[in-house]
Amino acid sequence: MSEQPRKHTEVAVGVLIRLSDGALLLSTRPEGKAYAGFWEFPGGKIEAGETVEQALRRELQEELGITIDGAEVWKVTEHDYPHALVRLHWCKVTAWSGEFEMREGQRMAWQQLPLDVAPVLPGAFPVLQWLSQERGLPFVAPPVVAPADAPAS
Ligand SMILES: Nc1nc2c([nH]c(=O)n2[C@@H]2O[C@H](COP(=O)(O)OP(=O)(O)OP(=O)(O)O)[C@@H](O)[C@H]2O)c(=O)[nH]1
């Protein structure tokens, strides 16, 4: 019998850009999730009936305690992980309100390119490449790390 095609998990992801210096916000994946401890752009799964913008606003409120003003999809990418086939809807976000609060025990870091945090979720590599291109910087691919090799925090 042939295998059923895998269903995509739709994900809204925010590339938060600090206007004063262009820094990008990365945060770590909380314990208990696949790739715990890996650095990622904040976001999460889109729930039934939500737009990308609604999902991103909800996720960033839940995870970071901030409220974004708006979000438009900039790029859409896919990544096939052992745990899920994800479709990532990337939004650049430059305006938000509220104070950052790591509500899931994550760490956060404002980063310039190339990043100096590691390991990074492989699903984020294409976006790091586009962001580097936009800034006229050479793309330095982060090292590929298996989840089991990741630090615990
Ligand atoms: N937020 C985020 N997710 C990413 C990035 N790159 C990437 O491949 N993903 C993948 O997108 C999926 C996001 O799902 P998630 O588990 O973080 O979402 P969630 O917070 O809604 O999870 P939950 O419903 O299990 O609590 C994961 O499979 C993750 O590996 C990224 O840069 N940011």
Ligand as a Chemical Component Dictionary entry (heavy atoms), coordinates in Angstrom:
data_LIG
# 
_chem_comp.id                   LIG 
_chem_comp.type                 NON-POLYMER 
_chem_comp.pdbx_formal_charge   0 
_chem_comp.three_letter_code    LIG 
# 
loop_
_chem_comp_atom.comp_id 
_chem_comp_atom.atom_id 
_chem_comp_atom.alt_atom_id 
_chem_comp_atom.type_symbol 
_chem_comp_atom.charge 
_chem_comp_atom.model_Cartn_x 
_chem_comp_atom.model_Cartn_y 
_chem_comp_atom.model_Cartn_z 
_chem_comp_atom.pdbx_ordinal 
LIG N1  N1  N 0 8.870  29.346 15.744 1  
LIG C1  C1  C 0 9.665  28.799 14.832 2  
LIG N2  N2  N 0 9.416  27.560 14.360 3  
LIG C2  C2  C 0 10.254 27.077 13.447 4  
LIG C3  C3  C 0 11.364 27.838 12.948 5  
LIG N3  N3  N 0 12.030 27.096 12.030 6  
LIG C4  C4  C 0 11.401 25.900 11.967 7  
LIG O1  O1  O 0 11.712 24.968 11.246 8  
LIG N4  N4  N 0 10.300 25.878 12.822 9  
LIG C5  C5  C 0 9.438  24.714 13.037 10 
LIG O2  O2  O 0 8.076  25.097 13.071 11 
LIG C6  C6  C 0 7.367  24.342 14.034 12 
LIG C7  C7  C 0 6.812  25.336 15.054 13 
LIG O3  O3  O 0 6.085  24.675 15.951 14 
LIG P1  P1  P 0 6.153  24.928 17.532 15 
LIG O4  O4  O 0 6.236  23.607 18.174 16 
LIG O5  O5  O 0 7.200  25.934 17.885 17 
LIG O6  O6  O 0 4.754  25.627 17.687 18 
LIG P2  P2  P 0 3.852  25.880 18.967 19 
LIG O7  O7  O 0 4.569  26.843 19.866 20 
LIG O8  O8  O 0 2.507  26.274 18.430 21 
LIG O9  O9  O 0 3.869  24.423 19.606 22 
LIG P3  P3  P 0 2.880  23.571 20.474 23 
LIG O10 O10 O 0 1.528  23.734 19.869 24 
LIG O11 O11 O 0 3.454  22.186 20.304 25 
LIG O12 O12 O 0 3.036  24.117 21.856 26 
LIG C8  C8  C 0 8.347  23.380 14.681 27 
LIG O13 O13 O 0 8.274  22.117 14.025 28 
LIG C9  C9  C 0 9.695  24.031 14.372 29 
LIG O14 O14 O 0 10.718 23.057 14.265 30 
LIG C10 C10 C 0 11.614 29.123 13.473 31 
LIG O15 O15 O 0 12.578 29.833 13.131 32 
LIG N5  N5  N 0 10.724 29.568 14.399 33 
# 
loop_
_chem_comp_bond.comp_id 
_chem_comp_bond.atom_id_1 
_chem_comp_bond.atom_id_2 
_chem_comp_bond.value_order 
_chem_comp_bond.pdbx_ordinal 
LIG N1  C1  SING 1  
LIG C1  N2  DOUB 2  
LIG C1  N5  SING 3  
LIG N2  C2  SING 4  
LIG C2  C3  DOUB 5  
LIG C2  N4  SING 6  
LIG C3  N3  SING 7  
LIG C3  C10 SING 8  
LIG N3  C4  SING 9  
LIG C4  O1  DOUB 10 
LIG C4  N4  SING 11 
LIG N4  C5  SING 12 
LIG C5  O2  SING 13 
LIG C5  C9  SING 14 
LIG O2  C6  SING 15 
LIG C6  C7  SING 16 
LIG C6  C8  SING 17 
LIG C7  O3  SING 18 
LIG O3  P1  SING 19 
LIG P1  O4  DOUB 20 
LIG P1  O5  SING 21 
LIG P1  O6  SING 22 
LIG O6  P2  SING 23 
LIG P2  O7  DOUB 24 
LIG P2  O8  SING 25 
LIG P2  O9  SING 26 
LIG O9  P3  SING 27 
LIG P3  O10 DOUB 28 
LIG P3  O11 SING 29 
LIG P3  O12 SING 30 
LIG C8  O13 SING 31 
LIG C8  C9  SING 32 
LIG C9  O14 SING 33 
LIG C10 O15 DOUB 34 
LIG C10 N5  SING 35 
# 
